[in-house]
C-alpha cells in the first residue's frame, strides 16, 4: 500500500530539484547578482523583447523588438560572454474637467540577457535604435583583454 507521507516527500524532493536547476541557469544567476532591483518586482511586469541573434562573418548581430521605448530609456551592457538589455519607461497624465479629476499612469520594462555563442570584442560594439528595434553589432574576439563595456545607443 502506498504511504501518502512518502509520496509527499518524493514530490517535495522533485520540486527542490526543479528549483535548484532553475536558479543555476546563467541568465537567472546574472539577474540575481547584477539586477537585484528587478528580482523584487513581479516577474510578470518584466517583458522580454523578441530577439533575433545571427552571425555574419566575423560579426554577431542581435536585434531586439522594443516598441514604445526612447533610446534614452535603454541601458545596454556587453561583456565578452553576454549582452544585457534593460529599458524602463513610465508615463502619466491627468485631466480635470467639470469637477472630475482623472489620472492615468503606465510603465513598460524590458530585460533580457543573451549569452554569446563565442567570446566577443566589447570595444567593437555598436548599437542603433530605429522604429522600435534595437540593433547591436559586435565582432568576435581574438584576444581576452576586455571584460565589460557600457554601449551608447544611437
ZICOR-V42837 format. One record per pair of residues at least 12 apart in sequence whose ideal C-beta (glycine too) atoms are under 8 Angstrom apart, sorted by sequence separation. I is the first residue (numbers start at 1). J is the second residue. D is the distance in Angstrom with one decimal. If there is no record, write none. Layout:
I;J;D
I;J;D
This chain:
51;63;6.9
74;86;7.5
75;87;6.9
92;104;6.7
93;105;7.7
125;137;7.2
126;138;7.7
51;64;5.4
74;87;4.6
92;105;3.8
124;137;8.0
125;138;4.5
50;64;7.3
51;65;7.7
73;87;5.0
91;105;6.7
92;106;7.7
124;138;5.8
49;64;4.2
50;65;4.2
73;88;6.2
90;105;6.9
91;106;5.5
124;139;4.0
136;151;7.2
49;65;5.3
73;89;4.8
90;106;7.3
91;107;7.5
122;138;7.4
49;66;4.9
90;107;4.4
121;138;6.8
69;87;4.9
89;107;6.7
120;138;4.6
121;139;4.8
66;85;7.8
70;89;6.9
88;107;6.8
89;108;5.0
120;139;6.6
121;140;7.1
134;153;6.8
69;89;5.7
88;108;7.1
120;140;5.9
121;141;4.6
62;83;5.9
64;85;5.6
66;87;5.9
68;89;6.7
87;108;7.6
88;109;4.8
119;140;7.1
120;141;5.1
121;142;7.1
87;109;7.0
88;110;7.7
116;138;7.7
118;140;5.5
119;141;4.0
121;143;7.8
87;110;4.4
118;141;7.4
123;146;5.8
86;110;6.9
87;111;7.9
122;146;4.0
125;149;6.3
127;151;5.0
129;153;5.0
85;110;6.6
86;111;5.3
119;144;6.9
121;146;6.3
122;147;7.4
126;151;7.6
127;152;7.2
128;153;7.0
129;154;7.3
85;111;7.2
122;148;6.7
123;149;6.3
125;151;4.8
127;153;4.7
128;154;5.0
85;112;4.9
122;149;3.9
127;154;6.7
84;112;7.4
85;113;7.9
126;154;7.9
84;113;4.9
85;114;8.0
83;113;7.3
82;113;5.6
83;114;5.2
82;114;6.2
82;115;4.7
83;116;6.9
81;115;6.2
82;116;6.1
81;116;6.1
49;85;6.9
80;116;7.6
81;119;6.9
69;108;7.1
80;119;4.7
68;108;5.9
80;120;5.6
69;110;7.1
80;121;7.6
78;120;7.1
80;122;6.2
79;122;6.6
66;110;5.5
78;122;5.2
64;110;7.6
78;125;4.9
38;86;8.0
64;112;6.8
85;134;6.7
34;84;7.3
35;86;7.3
76;127;5.7
30;82;7.2
62;114;6.4
83;136;6.3
30;84;7.2
74;129;6.4
83;138;7.6
26;82;7.5
60;116;6.1
60;117;7.4
60;118;7.7
71;129;4.2
76;134;7.5
78;136;7.4
60;120;6.1
69;129;7.5
74;134;6.3
76;136;6.8
78;138;6.3
47;108;6.7
49;110;5.0
51;112;6.3
53;114;6.2
80;141;5.7
45;107;7.7
47;109;6.4
48;110;7.1
55;117;7.0
46;109;5.3
47;110;5.1
48;111;6.9
49;112;5.8
51;114;6.3
66;129;7.7
69;132;7.3
45;109;5.9
46;110;7.4
47;111;7.7
48;112;5.2
53;117;8.0
68;132;7.0
80;144;7.0
46;111;5.0
67;132;3.8
66;132;6.1
80;146;5.8
65;132;6.4
66;133;7.3
80;147;6.8
41;109;7.5
65;133;5.8
66;134;5.6
79;147;6.3
64;133;7.0
79;148;5.1
63;133;5.8
64;134;4.3
78;148;7.5
79;149;7.8
38;109;8.0
63;134;7.0
64;135;8.0
77;148;6.7
78;149;5.6
63;135;5.1
64;136;7.7
77;149;7.5
38;111;5.9
62;135;7.4
63;136;7.8
77;150;5.7
78;151;5.8
61;135;6.8
62;136;4.6
76;150;7.1
77;151;7.4
61;136;7.2
75;150;7.7
76;151;4.7
35;111;6.8
61;137;5.2
62;138;7.9
60;137;7.4
76;153;6.0
59;137;5.5
60;138;5.3
59;138;7.0
60;139;7.6
74;153;5.1
31;111;7.5
59;139;5.8
60;140;6.7
58;139;5.5
59;140;7.5
31;113;6.9
58;140;5.4
71;153;4.5
30;113;5.3
71;154;7.3
49;134;7.6
27;113;4.5
26;113;7.6
27;114;8.0
27;115;7.5
26;115;6.1
